[in-house]
Amino acid sequence: MFRKIKGQQQVIDLLQKAIKQERIASAYLFHGGDGVGKFMTALYFGMAVNCLSSSQYRPCGVCSSCHKFLSFEHPDFNYLFPTVNLKLSPEGEIKDNEALKQYEAYIKNKIETPWQDFFFSGSTEIRKESISLLIKRLELSIHEGHYRVVIIENADMMNIQTANSFLKTLEEPPPNTLIILITERLPKVLPTIISRCQPVYFKPLSQSVIEEIIYDQFQVDSVLAKSAARIAGGNLKTAIRIIQNSGTSTRDKAFSLLQMAHEEQDIEYLNLVNSQKEASDAVRDLISYIGIIANDLAIIDFTEDEITNLDKIEFLKELSHDDIANRIPDFLLLLDDFTRKLEGNVNPSLIQINLYLATKQLLRK
């Protein structure tokens, strides 16, 4: 199943070598950007060290142990992630009914659609009571596996007190215990935590790898696969979100915006923005795709080999004019500014209107 992890061969080689030589570290820190395979690699690593198959290709994905890991039901698998206050009992029972529903929904989402982000209704963190309960569980005997496996996702969301309470366990874990911490924000992890783990870096996925994955696994056309891969910035989750947008796709919205800006349909676009009320993620994807179209416009008079939107060449040529290549660098800087403002919680509708006005200025001959 390690072969399902694309674009991280150096990581897979490292982990398989550790398994083969029986030199598995007690604690690893998987770090790198979002959507690059950190969690699935951690899960498959835990499966591999407990796989019941005699084959060299472990994890097999079909033995009883692997099935239990894939359904998050293995008795020797502990999975921690940031949550709202679960109001845990000393035995680990979640006392808050609404928190329990959200906790179960998070797990279901992780199993069925791991590329989709899940949002709790309140503020989240990895809480000290969850770490304390984990420490108690690690003191018990292993149930049925060869290794006890702990995965702590978004480990940077432990506060200082919580992280400090886990240091001794990281430094001297019980025998046959594999602890894997995962983070996208390595600088926010305490140095004392980092020093007790073997860091493993996950690089951003290449456009070609993302394009291959979504083309093979989601049966989309090659133009959409190529476009989504370029927008994604090395993040597979972003690419999948783009191709699975319900209704009008990001690409269609981007070309619709260009058409309306080209024809100066100002009132129509304003009414469209007011009626749709797009979320920040959707507007961020729209900005990214407008940037891809701008790159197409910058090179269309010189080459067609690198054009992403090959089926839109005639329309792109209609939009192009003598001065457009000179304007595009400043336009791309504006797009970066719009993205930063979105991250700063500026109203998405206001960003869309400014995006339209900037695009209209770019296209005006």
PyMOL commands that set and color helices and strands:
alter all, ss='L'
color gray80, all
select helices_A, chain A and resi 2-4+9-20+38-48+64-70+97-112+128-138+155-157+160-171+186-188+191-194+207-218+222-232+236-243+250-262+266-276+280-299+310-319+324-343+348-363
alter helices_A, ss='H'
color red, helices_A
select strands_A, chain A and resi 27-32+77-80+148-152+177-183+198-202
alter strands_A, ss='S'
color yellow, strands_A
deselect
rebuild
show_as cartoon
